[in-house]
Amino acid sequence: MVPVQAKAQDEVEREFRAFESQLDQSVRAIIPKRWNWNQQAEQVGMKEEYEFIYLYTSLLMHATPVSLTTDQKNLELKEVRMFLKYIHVRINDAVRMVEDFLTSHPAFVQ
């Protein structure tokens, strides 16, 4: 490793250990040993968003030059599925927003 980067990495690690030593035990208990994005997204009610982002970035990562440069490409089945999932998530969000609004504004409910 380049000396400058090694020094910077050592400094970051020292700062992290100092930060960690100040954490209360109750906070340490909720920090997973190995971070799992899927599990964390599920715990906060964002599993559908995680799945969309995961699928989308996976498609970008495995894209071919042709699939990135053409403007007349037919969507592949997995791409259609990804966009339909995105639409489904956003429609559910809109429905929840309307339900929340109607709950907090009963005058609009006939």
Secondary structure, 3 states (H helix, E strand, C coil): CCHHHHHHHHHHHHHHHHHHHCCCHHHHHHCCCCCCHHHHHHHCCCHHHHHHHHHHHHHHHCCCHHHHHCCCCCCCHHHHHHHHHHHHHHHHHHHHHHHHHHHHCHHHCC
